[in-house]
Amino acid sequence: MLPLTFSNTSDYDLFKEGDMISIDITSLMPGKQITMNIAHSDGSSHTISLNHSMNEQQIGWFFAGSALNLIAAKS
């Protein structure tokens, strides 16, 4: 689970029932925002920015699946 918050709190109002979201985690880096695309059922879409509070070590844990997985892989 990613600890994400809206960089613009009014973006919360963009969500509609039936929306599909996609989050670009490839650019997940400490102190850098990531983007989320909201695809609406009517064919329109919005791209918003999200904040996170993870440091480099926590991001490594996320991509490994857990801290334990990362420790096991290094052993």
N, C-alpha and C positions, 0 to 999 in steps of 0.2 A: 504494500500500500504506500502510495506517495503522499507526503504531507504538502498538499498544494492549496494555495489561496488565490483568489482573484486579485490581479493587480488593479483592476478597476471594478469596484464592488457593484456597479450598475450592470456589469456583464451578466450577473445572475439572472436578470430579467430577460435575457435573450433566449433562455431555454424554453422549449415547448414540448408538450407530450409527443412522444414518438421520435424525438431527435436521436441521432447517432453522433457519437463523439469520437474523435481520434486525437491522441496526444503524441507529439513528437518527442520521444525520450532520447533520441540519438544525440541531442544537443544538451543533455543534462550535465551541467557543470556547476560547481559552487558559485553562488552569487549571480548566476545568470538565469534570466527568465526562460520558460519554455512556452511553446504555443499549443493551443488546443483548437481544433476545427470542429464547429458545430454544424452538422448537416441536417437541415429541416426537411420534413416530409414533402413540402411544397417545392423542393428543388433549390431553395435558397440556402445560403450558408454564411457563417460568421467565423472569423479567426480572432481569438482573444489571447492575451498574455496571462500566464500564471506565474506566481512566485513560489519558491520553496525555500526551506531553511536547512537543507542537508549540506554537510561538508563532504570533502573528497572521500573520506573513509566510509561514510554512510552510503554514498552513491555506489561505492564498490560493493558494499553489502547488498544493496538493492539488485544490482546486475548479477550477483552471484546467487541470489535467491535467499540468502541470509548470511549473517556473520559466521555461523558455524560452517556453512558450505565454503565460504572463502577461506577460513582457517584450514579446513580439511584439504582443500585444493593446494594450499601452500605446503602441506606436510609431506 
